[in-house]
């Protein structure tokens, strides 16, 4: 069996936006609902450089559903004020700042709207369009 990768949230700075899902276990109903919501939106998720990082209460973690060794899981819970027994979804911008926190599963379209409204995302789109202004 392959050994899980060791990462921290800082591993994604300036490369990815991170959707952190805090849940009690993998069978948490809110966690399952969140994955159902995300399932049909992979194109938008990939286009916006989003990775999904899950943190479970016993300290285990996954990255895009693959087990990883995440450094500082208890610190993350404190940073985003996620108490034991509760679900939380936190969108972290590429610069490492928390963009938005939700205490329930969030529609991908809401995440996309938040991301697309940022100057960084508009710049990314402008660069993909070859320098043409993005009207949003």
N, C-alpha and C positions, 0 to 999 in steps of 0.2 A: 504494500500500500504506500502511495506517495505521501510524503510528509507535507502538512499544510504550510502554505507560505506565511511568513511573518510580516505583518504590515501595521501601520498606524494611519490615522486619518491624514496626517501630514504627507503620507506617501503619494497622495493624489493632488496636492497643491499645484496649481497652474497647469494641470493636465486634465482633470475631470471634475465635474460636479458630482457630489455624493449625496444620494438619498439614503440616510441612515434610518433603519427601522429597528426600534427597540421593542422587543416582545418577550413574553415569559418563556415561551418555547416555540419550536417550529409548528406546533399544532394550534397555536393561538389563533382564534377566529378572525381577529382584526388583521393579523399578519397574512393569513390565507386570503382574506378579501383583498388586501393590498396587492398581492401577487396576481389575483384574478383581474384586477383593474389594469395592472401594468402589462399583462400578457398580450393584449392586442395592440400595444403601442410601441413595440420594439423599434420601429423605424424612427419615431420621434425621440425615443430615449437615446438611441445610438447617435442620431444627428446632433443632439445637444450634449454629447459626451458625458452622459449620466451613468454612474455605476451604482449598484444597490448593495449597501453594506448592512448586514443584520447583526444585531447584538442581542444575545439571549441572556436571561437572568443569571444563569450559572457560569457566565463568562465566555461561553463558546460564541463563535462568530462565523459568518459566511460572507463571501464576496460574489455577487451574481450567482448565488446558490451553491458555491463551492466552499468547503471548509477552509478557514484560514486561522492563523494565530494572530489575533488582534491585540496589540499593545495598548494598555490603558483603558480597558472596557469600563471599569468603575469610574474613572475620571470623565469619560464621555457621558455616562449617565448623570454625573453631577453637573457637568458643563451645560447639558441640555435639560436639566431639571426633570429627569425621568425617574419617577419613583418605582420601586418594585411593584410588580403586578399590573402596571399600566402599559398600554401601547402608545408609542409616539413615533411619528415620521418627521424627520428633520432634513431639510434641503440645505446643503452646504455649497456655497459658491466656489468657483475655481480658486479664488483668493483665500479660501479657508474660513471665511466668515459664514455664520449661519444666516441663510436668506429667509427662512420661514420654518415654523414648527407647527405641527398639527397633532391633536390628541385623538385622531381617528384616521382611518384610511382616506387617502386623498386621491381625487381624480387626476390622472396624468395630464389632462388638459389644463388643470389649474397650475400644475408644476410648469408646464410649457409656457403658460402666460407669464408666470413670475420670471422665468428665465429669459424669455423673449423680450421682456420690458427693460432688461439691463443694458447699459452701454457696452459691456463686454460682449454680450451676445450679438448686438447690432454690428459691432466691429467684426466679429467672426463671420457674420453673413456677408458683410461688405467685402471682406477679403475673399470669400468664396465666389462672389459675383464679379471679381476682378476689379474692385475699387468703386463700383457703382453704388450710389447711396441706397440705403435700405429704408423703404417707406414704412415698414412695420405693419 
